[in-house]
Amino acid sequence: MAAKKTKVDGVWQTGKAYFVRTVTNYFTGRLVTVTPQELLFADAAWVADTGRFADALKSGTLGEVEPYPGEVIVGRGALVDACLWDSDLPRAQR
């Protein structure tokens, strides 16, 4: 697979993988597009259970994951925090 290009848009880096926490859900995905109101992620998954949070961020091991079959749009108004995801993005349901 070819290397993904990274573009910096404010603090966001398109082409990079993220773990995003919103007011109600957790998501992982590769950031594709940043707009004033939304973030578009490819290879995205809803994370229902992280297990121990710090361990999940460090190891990339998540308790329960539901991958999206396509892209997902996350409203920026719902964001609590986000960080770069240094592990492989989860693509299998577990």
N, C-alpha and C positions, 0 to 999 in steps of 0.2 A: 504494500500500500504506500502511496506517495505521502510525503510529509505534508501535514496541514499547514497552510499559511496562517500566520498570526497577525492580526491588526488590532491596534490599541484604540479603543473608543472610550475616552474618559478613563475610568479604572478597569473597564471590561476589556478582555482580550478575546476577540473572535478567533475561532479555531482551537481554543483551549477547552479542556473539560472542566466542569464545575460541579460542586455539590451546592445546592441552593435550598435554603430554608425559608418557607413562606409562613404566614400566620396560621395556616392549617396543614400544610404538606411539606414533604422533602422531595427533592428531585435531583437526579444526576443527568448530565447531558453535555454535548459539545456545543458551545455557543456559536451560532451561525450569524445572527443579526441582532443589533441593538437599535431600538427606536426610543423615542421619548417616553412611551407608555408600556412597551413590551420587550421581552427577551425571547428570541426564537432559538430553541435547542433541537439538535438532531441526536440520534442515538440516545434518546431520553428514556428515563425510567422514573416511575413514582416509587419512592422508598417508604414502605409501610412501617418498617422496623429497622433501626440502625444497630440494635444491640447496644453495647457500651459505646457512647458517642465518640469519645476521643480515640478509642481503639478502632472504630470504623473509619475515621478520617485517616488514621495512621496506616492501617493495614489494607484498607479497601474492601474489607469483608463486611457485608450487610446482612441483617437477619432475614428480611422479607422484601422482595423486589418485584415490581410489576412493570416490565418494559412496555413502552409505547411502540406500536407498529410503525409509526412515522414520527414526524416532528411534533413538538409541543410548544405552545406559546404560554409564557408566564408573565402575568401583569406585574410591572415594577412596583406598583402601589402596595402589593401584598408581600414584598420582600422583607425579611427580617435580617438575614445575613447570607453571605455566600463565600466560598473559598474555592481555590483551584483544587481539582481532583487529580491526584498524581497516579492513581491506579487505573487499570483497565475499566472502562465503563461497563456496568452490568447489563448484559443483553439477554440473559436467561431468567425465566421466571423462577422464583424460589420463595 
